[in-house]
Amino acid sequence: MTGFAENHTGGTMRTDLDRRISVFTLIELLVVIAIIAILASMLLPALSRAKDMSQRSSCSNNLKQIGLAMIMYAEDHDDRFPSYNIAGSGPAYNSWYEQIDLYTNNKQIRRCPELPDYHLGYGANWRHVICYADSGTSWADLVRKFSSFKRPAEDMAFCDSHNGGYRGTNSLLEGTSGFQAVYCKHDYPNSAYSLVNNAVSSRHSGGSNCLFVDGHVTWYKVGRILSTGSDSLWGHTNL
């Protein structure tokens, strides 16, 4: 009987100890999980910002290459920038980006990394830098010469664009494709062709990369880009 009691008592003691160890291990596990969750909540936004910065940087490099191609094009064409469209030229070199393809040898630079599935992520500063040529319309025959810009570092030539709201489609949202032009609020105060923010995109942390006539690239918030104040980027007082 005594041996049985000792064995029984010993067994009970081991069971209580096992239970305490099991409970302690569970608490530890929950603490570790909580710590991991806290660290994840701190790291994920940082990783997201790092990804955004990486894509913004890649986009900026694309625009710099487009800027170099624009300058080389001007050197070969009597100091003139490409036209927005060349009427009757056929499909090969019709749009401004097709005209500079010969100088880039890389159609991938047309794509913003945020829009990898669309062939164009950037819009030209319509009428003030890129425009129609030989159209028979006085306001449209404005093909610009590089040397005509008094302050080329202050005039935006291209920026990230989108097609949201074009002619009334998805009128409150930015589009998932780029648009060939962007439009200033001076000339289109009520939104050109119903495009959200006149086709200027906010896909890079609420702003857009902007290529200037002199070839440098700067990121701005959309509101700053669309400003019609004395700090306008659109070139109204720059010719």
C-alpha positions, 0 to 999 in steps of 0.5 A, spaced: 500 500 500 505 504 501 509 503 495 502 504 491 501 511 495 508 513 493 508 511 486 501 514 486 504 521 489 510 521 484 505 520 478 501 526 481 507 530 482 510 529 475 503 530 472 502 537 475 509 539 473 508 537 466 502 541 466 506 547 469 511 546 464 506 546 458 502 552 461 509 556 461 511 554 454 504 556 451 505 563 455 512 563 452 509 562 445 503 567 445 509 572 447 513 570 441 507 571 437 505 578 439 512 580 439 512 578 431 506 581 430 508 588 433 515 587 429 511 585 422 506 591 423 513 596 424 516 593 418 511 592 413 510 599 412 517 600 412 518 595 406 512 598 402 515 605 403 522 602 400 518 598 394 515 605 393 522 609 393 525 603 388 519 604 383 519 611 383 527 611 382 526 606 376 521 611 373 525 617 374 531 613 370 526 612 365 524 619 364 531 621 364 533 617 358 527 620 355 529 626 356 536 625 353 532 622 347 528 628 346 535 632 346 538 628 341 532 628 337 532 636 337 540 636 335 538 632 329 531 636 327 533 643 327 533 644 335 525 642 335 522 637 339 518 631 337 511 633 335 505 630 339 503 626 333 505 627 325 499 626 321 500 622 315 506 619 317 504 612 318 504 607 324 511 607 325 513 614 328 507 617 329 506 619 336 512 623 340 514 616 343 515 613 337 519 618 334 524 618 339 524 610 339 530 611 334 534 614 340 532 610 346 533 603 343 529 601 348 521 601 348 521 599 356 523 606 358 516 608 356 513 603 361 512 606 369 514 600 373 507 601 377 504 600 370 508 594 367 503 591 363 501 598 359 506 600 353 506 608 356 506 611 363 508 618 361 504 624 358 507 630 354 506 637 357 501 638 351 501 645 347 507 648 351 512 643 350 509 638 345 504 639 340 501 638 333 505 640 327 503 643 320 495 642 322 493 648 319 490 650 326 494 656 329 494 654 336 496 647 334 502 649 330 507 650 336 513 645 335 518 648 340 525 649 339 529 647 345 533 654 345 526 657 345 526 656 353 529 661 357 529 657 363 529 650 361 530 647 368 523 650 370 519 647 365 516 640 365 516 636 359 513 630 361 510 626 367 507 620 370 500 620 367 493 616 367 487 615 363 482 615 368 475 619 367 477 619 359 471 622 356 467 620 362 469 613 364 471 612 371 470 619 372 472 619 379 478 614 379 485 614 376 486 609 370 490 603 370 494 605 363 498 611 361 496 617 357 500 620 351 499 627 354 498 631 361 494 638 361 495 644 365 489 648 369 491 654 365 488 652 359 483 646 362 481 649 368 475 644 368 479 638 366 481 636 359 476 630 356 474 629 363 481 626 365 482 626 373 487 631 375 488 633 367 491 626 366 497 627 372 498 621 376 499 620 383 501 613 383 508 615 386 506 616 394 501 621 391 505 625 386 508 624 380 516 624 377 516 630 372 522 631 367 524 638 365 526 641 359 533 641 361 533 633 362 533 633 370 527 629 374 524 631 380 518 628 384 512 633 386 505 632 389 499 632 384 497 639 387 504 642 386 504 640 379 497 643 377 498 649 380 497 655 376 500 660 381 507 664 379 511 657 380 507 654 375 511 648 371 507 648 365 511 654 361 506 659 360 512 665 362 518 661 360 518 662 352 
